[in-house]
C-alpha cells in the first residue's frame, strides 16, 4: 500500500515539476530539457514527501 502512495506522490510531483520546468524555460528549445529535469526532480521529491506523510500517518 505504501508503494502505491509513494508512486502517486512521485507522479504528482513529476507532473508539477515538469510543468514548472516548462513554464520557467525561456525558449521552445529549452522546454523539453527543463521540463524533463523538473519532472525528475519533482518525482523524487514527491516520492520522498509522500513517504514521509505515509510514515507520519501510520
C-alpha positions in Angstrom: 0.0 0.0 0.0 2.8 2.4 0.8 4.3 1.8 -2.6 1.1 3.0 -4.3 1.1 6.1 -2.1 4.7 6.9 -2.9 4.2 6.1 -6.6 1.2 8.5 -6.6 3.3 11.2 -4.9 6.0 10.7 -7.5 3.5 11.0 -10.3 2.0 14.2 -9.0 5.4 15.7 -8.1 6.7 14.8 -11.6 3.7 16.5 -13.3 4.1 19.6 -11.2 7.9 19.7 -11.6 7.6 19.2 -15.3 5.1 22.0 -15.7 7.2 24.3 -13.6 10.3 23.4 -15.7 8.5 24.0 -19.0 7.0 27.3 -17.6 10.4 28.5 -16.5 12.1 27.8 -19.8 12.8 30.9 -21.9 12.5 29.2 -25.3 10.9 26.3 -27.1 14.3 24.6 -27.4 14.9 24.7 -23.6 11.4 23.5 -22.7 12.0 19.7 -23.1 15.2 19.8 -21.2 13.9 21.9 -18.3 10.6 20.0 -18.3 12.4 16.7 -18.0 14.8 17.9 -15.3 11.9 19.5 -13.4 9.9 16.3 -13.8 12.6 14.1 -12.5 13.3 16.4 -9.5 9.6 16.7 -8.8 9.1 12.9 -8.9 12.0 12.3 -6.5 10.8 15.0 -4.1 7.1 13.9 -4.4 8.0 10.3 -3.6 10.1 11.3 -0.6 7.4 13.7 0.7 4.7 11.1 0.2 6.8 8.5 2.1 7.2 10.9 5.0 3.5 11.7 5.1 2.7 7.9 5.0 5.1 7.3 7.9 3.6 10.1 9.9 0.0 8.8 9.4 0.8 5.2 10.2 
